[in-house]
Amino acid sequence: MLTSVLISCNSDSSKSKNNNPHKKSVGAGEDFIRAISKEQEQEILLLIQLFKINDIDRIVDRIAYPLHRDYPIPAIENKEQMRTRFYEVFDEKLITEIASSNVGDWSTVGWRGIMLDQGIVWLSDDAKSITGINYQSSDEKVIYDKLIETQKAYVHESISRFKRPVLSLITSNYMVRIDEMSDETYRYSSWKLGVKQTEKPDLILTNGVLDFSGSSGNHVYTFTQGKFTYRVYRNLLGEGNYSPVRLEVEKEDKVIINQTGSLLHEQI
C-alpha cells in the first residue's frame, strides 16, 4: 500500500504527523471502525471497477466538490476542473492502489466516512462520493513547490522565509497569514483589512503550536505574547453554515476579539 496519513475527509494544508512536538491530537478515541454494509460494499466495488477500466467521466461524477488539495494548490471546484487536472491527482500509483484494492482494504470510520488503507482516499458514508484524497503525485509536488516559491517572492521580506504556507484568512477587521517554519513551529502575521501581504505586517508572532480537536481534522493554531493569546481555528467539518476559520484573541483569559472569517487562496 502507498504511504498515507489519517487526516480529515477534506484535507487542507495541515499535516497530521505525530512526530512533530508542536502538533498535538486530542480525543482520537471518538472514531470507531464499523463493518462495511452490503450497500457500501457494492458502491466500493463499483468504484474499484471504474479505476480498473479508467473510466474518468464516471469517476469525476463520483467526486464531492470542492476537492481540496495541499495549500497553496487551489481546490478543484467542479467536474470541468477535475477532468483537466485528473492526472495531477490520480497518477498511475494512486490509480493502481485503488484499482487493486479489495473491500477488506476499506474501513468505515465512525461518522467520518470510509477510508482506504490509513486514509489515502476517503468516501462519503454511503460510499457513493470521493470526499478526500490524502496523496500528492509527483506532478502536484512540482506545482506545490513552484507556488511556495512564488509566495516567498511575493510577501514582504520580513516574512519571506518559511517552510510552507499553511493558510491565509480575512475577518471583518484583519488579514492573517500562518506559515510553518523549518523547526515545525508556526508563525502568525497580521495586517489591517485591505492591506496586501507585500506590506510589512502589523504584528508577527512566532513559536506557535498546532492542536487537533478530536478526530474530525478540525484544528487550532495558538500563539502567545505576554498577556495575550491568539488562536486561529480551522474548521474542516461542521454543521449548517459553519465558518471555515475563526480568529480569537484573549487578554489575561478574557476574550477581546472573536471574529469568524473566510479563507484566502491565491488572492494573497
Secondary structure, DSSP 8 states (H G I E B T S, - for coil): --------SS--S----TT-TTEEEE-GGG--EE---HHHHHHHHHHHHHHHTT-HHHHHHTB-SSB--STTS--B-SHHHHHHHHHHHS-HHHHHHHHT--GGGEEEETTTEEEETTTTEEE-TTSSSEEEE----HHHHHHHHHHHHHHHHHS-GGG---SEEEEEEE-SSEEEEEEE-TTS-EEEEEEETT--TTS--SEEEEEEEEEEETTSS-EEEEEEETTEEEEEEE-SS-SSS--SEEEEEEETTEEEEEEEEEEESS--
